[in-house]
Amino acid sequence: MSATATSPSSPLPLRRLGTTDMRITRVGFGSWAVGGGDWAVGWGAQDDAESIAAIRHAVERGVNWIDTAAVYGLGHSEDIVRRALAGIPAERRPYVFTKCGLVWDARERKAMPRRVGAPASLRREVEASLQRLGVERIDLYQMHWPATDGTPLEAYWQTLLDLQREGKVRAVGLSNHDADQLQAAERLGHVDTLQPPFSAIRREVAARELPWCAAHSTGVIVYSPMQAGLLSGSFSGERAQALAKDDWRSRDAEFTGERLARNLRLAAALQPVAQRHRTSVAAVAVAWTLAWPGVSGAIVGARSARQVDGWIDAASLELDSEDMTAIAAAIDSTGAGAGPGLPA
């Protein structure tokens, strides 16, 4: 247990999410994996009871927000979140963040969802998410990906701003959008949040998007800070080979060949930093993303209470300049990933 670890009864540090009125813990519970494996980008079969227990355990440990999306499990993840929250008193319920803009065909569950930004479609989606989640208002609603159905960014962003004004959602943001797209949206109305991929392996957004968000007071909640488990400290080449066919990672380039070898060498290089702080490699990997200017919080997935305990230290772990320099040197020597390795 880390010297900076927080007991279940101790409050976790909070950060303001952009200019919103929400103060969030530095880590949030990610619900991508709990959606299950029966869809195009699933993580393999999941135990729903364990997923619910994991969410409740994270809340007991002090985590005050959950990130999900309509498309995760084609609605199943949102349903799991609703079932998990049903047993939590209202005064202790976490914020619930979800996303829109990915539309699926229930008759072809394994087909890739379409990126749809049509206003009428987004309005249907928000109503469906409200119902699945069992809430009257969604705390943060984000466009999952830029639309490819011909809908201009200005049209779908205006729809989200309208939903915010109507009270259906508390705050609005963009996920997987670049700095130019953020700037275009900002001209219509403030972008409360950006949700980008960011880890010590996947560092590209540190070049433009993180500085843009810091300059515009846009909150950033990064996803895959452990790069889908590669930086958890428990991943191995053998585990990569054993991934189920319905686990998207079995088809991802970072999980095979020389890229996998470089990634695992980087994970091993985090061990001395973890030992120095008496914590886990997973917590160090997550804390690394939180050390970058502009990052408000990190979305961390778990499929069991044990996995939550493996990274919860990141909620209060502060990496210093010595740690960040050591990790930057490890990034450089291993050749893992791409993008800046050290904040300016």
RAQUIPE-V919141 format. One record per residue. RES is the residue in one letter. D_LAST is the distance of its C-alpha to the last C-alpha in whole Angstrom. Layout:
res:RES d_last:D_LAST
res:RES d_last:D_LAST
This chain:
res:M d_last:31
res:S d_last:28
res:A d_last:28
res:T d_last:26
res:A d_last:28
res:T d_last:30
res:S d_last:33
res:P d_last:35
res:S d_last:36
res:S d_last:33
res:P d_last:31
res:L d_last:27
res:P d_last:24
res:L d_last:24
res:R d_last:21
res:R d_last:22
res:L d_last:22
res:G d_last:21
res:T d_last:24
res:T d_last:26
res:D d_last:29
res:M d_last:28
res:R d_last:26
res:I d_last:25
res:T d_last:25
res:R d_last:21
res:V d_last:23
res:G d_last:26
res:F d_last:29
res:G d_last:28
res:S d_last:32
res:W d_last:31
res:A d_last:33
res:V d_last:36
res:G d_last:37
res:G d_last:39
res:G d_last:40
res:D d_last:42
res:W d_last:40
res:A d_last:38
res:V d_last:35
res:G d_last:36
res:W d_last:35
res:G d_last:39
res:A d_last:41
res:Q d_last:40
res:D d_last:43
res:D d_last:43
res:A d_last:44
res:E d_last:41
res:S d_last:38
res:I d_last:40
res:A d_last:40
res:A d_last:36
res:I d_last:35
res:R d_last:38
res:H d_last:36
res:A d_last:33
res:V d_last:34
res:E d_last:36
res:R d_last:33
res:G d_last:31
res:V d_last:29
res:N d_last:30
res:W d_last:29
res:I d_last:30
res:D d_last:29
res:T d_last:31
res:A d_last:33
res:A d_last:36
res:V d_last:36
res:Y d_last:35
res:G d_last:38
res:L d_last:40
res:G d_last:40
res:H d_last:41
res:S d_last:37
res:E d_last:38
res:D d_last:41
res:I d_last:40
res:V d_last:38
res:R d_last:41
res:R d_last:43
res:A d_last:40
res:L d_last:40
res:A d_last:44
res:G d_last:44
res:I d_last:42
res:P d_last:43
res:A d_last:42
res:E d_last:40
res:R d_last:38
res:R d_last:37
res:P d_last:33
res:Y d_last:32
res:V d_last:33
res:F d_last:30
res:T d_last:32
res:K d_last:31
res:C d_last:33
res:G d_last:34
res:L d_last:35
res:V d_last:39
res:W d_last:41
res:D d_last:45
res:A d_last:46
res:R d_last:49
res:E d_last:46
res:R d_last:44
res:K d_last:42
res:A d_last:41
res:M d_last:38
res:P d_last:38
res:R d_last:37
res:R d_last:35
res:V d_last:37
res:G d_last:35
res:A d_last:39
res:P d_last:39
res:A d_last:43
res:S d_last:41
res:L d_last:38
res:R d_last:41
res:R d_last:43
res:E d_last:40
res:V d_last:39
res:E d_last:42
res:A d_last:43
res:S d_last:39
res:L d_last:41
res:Q d_last:44
res:R d_last:42
res:L d_last:40
res:G d_last:43
res:V d_last:41
res:E d_last:42
res:R d_last:38
res:I d_last:35
res:D d_last:32
res:L d_last:30
res:Y d_last:31
res:Q d_last:28
res:M d_last:29
res:H d_last:29
res:W d_last:28
res:P d_last:29
res:A d_last:32
res:T d_last:34
res:D d_last:38
res:G d_last:37
res:T d_last:36
res:P d_last:34
res:L d_last:31
res:E d_last:32
res:A d_last:35
res:Y d_last:34
res:W d_last:31
res:Q d_last:34
res:T d_last:36
res:L d_last:33
res:L d_last:33
res:D d_last:37
res:L d_last:37
res:Q d_last:35
res:R d_last:37
res:E d_last:40
res:G d_last:39
res:K d_last:39
res:V d_last:35
res:R d_last:33
res:A d_last:29
res:V d_last:28
res:G d_last:25
res:L d_last:25
res:S d_last:24
res:N d_last:23
res:H d_last:22
res:D d_last:20
res:A d_last:18
res:D d_last:21
res:Q d_last:23
res:L d_last:22
res:Q d_last:22
res:A d_last:26
res:A d_last:26
res:E d_last:25
res:R d_last:27
res:L d_last:30
res:G d_last:29
res:H d_last:26
res:V d_last:24
res:D d_last:24
res:T d_last:22
res:L d_last:20
res:Q d_last:21
res:P d_last:19
res:P d_last:19
res:F d_last:16
res:S d_last:16
res:A d_last:15
res:I d_last:18
res:R d_last:17
res:R d_last:13
res:E d_last:14
res:V d_last:13
res:A d_last:10
res:A d_last:10
res:R d_last:12
res:E d_last:14
res:L d_last:11
res:P d_last:10
res:W d_last:14
res:C d_last:15
res:A d_last:13
res:A d_last:14
res:H d_last:18
res:S d_last:18
res:T d_last:19
res:G d_last:19
res:V d_last:17
res:I d_last:20
res:V d_last:19
res:Y d_last:21
res:S d_last:22
res:P d_last:20
res:M d_last:22
res:Q d_last:22
res:A d_last:26
res:G d_last:27
res:L d_last:26
res:L d_last:23
res:S d_last:26
res:G d_last:27
res:S d_last:30
res:F d_last:30
res:S d_last:32
res:G d_last:33
res:E d_last:37
res:R d_last:36
res:A d_last:34
res:Q d_last:37
res:A d_last:39
res:L d_last:37
res:A d_last:40
res:K d_last:40
res:D d_last:40
res:D d_last:36
res:W d_last:34
res:R d_last:32
res:S d_last:35
res:R d_last:34
res:D d_last:30
res:A d_last:29
res:E d_last:26
res:F d_last:30
res:T d_last:31
res:G d_last:32
res:E d_last:29
res:R d_last:26
res:L d_last:28
res:A d_last:28
res:R d_last:24
res:N d_last:23
res:L d_last:26
res:R d_last:25
res:L d_last:21
res:A d_last:23
res:A d_last:25
res:A d_last:22
res:L d_last:21
res:Q d_last:24
res:P d_last:23
res:V d_last:21
res:A d_last:23
res:Q d_last:26
res:R d_last:24
res:H d_last:24
res:R d_last:27
res:T d_last:26
res:S d_last:26
res:V d_last:24
res:A d_last:24
res:A d_last:23
res:V d_last:20
res:A d_last:19
res:V d_last:19
res:A d_last:17
res:W d_last:14
res:T d_last:14
res:L d_last:14
res:A d_last:12
res:W d_last:9
res:P d_last:9
res:G d_last:12
res:V d_last:14
res:S d_last:17
res:G d_last:19
res:A d_last:20
res:I d_last:23
res:V d_last:25
res:G d_last:28
res:A d_last:31
res:R d_last:35
res:S d_last:37
res:A d_last:36
res:R d_last:35
res:Q d_last:32
res:V d_last:31
res:D d_last:32
res:G d_last:30
res:W d_last:26
res:I d_last:27
res:D d_last:25
res:A d_last:22
res:A d_last:23
res:S d_last:23
res:L d_last:21
res:E d_last:17
res:L d_last:15
res:D d_last:14
res:S d_last:12
res:E d_last:14
res:D d_last:15
res:M d_last:11
res:T d_last:12
res:A d_last:15
res:I d_last:14
res:A d_last:12
res:A d_last:15
res:A d_last:17
res:I d_last:16
res:D d_last:16
res:S d_last:19
res:T d_last:21
res:G d_last:20
res:A d_last:20
res:G d_last:18
res:A d_last:16
res:G d_last:13
res:P d_last:9
res:G d_last:9
res:L d_last:6
res:P d_last:4
res:A d_last:0
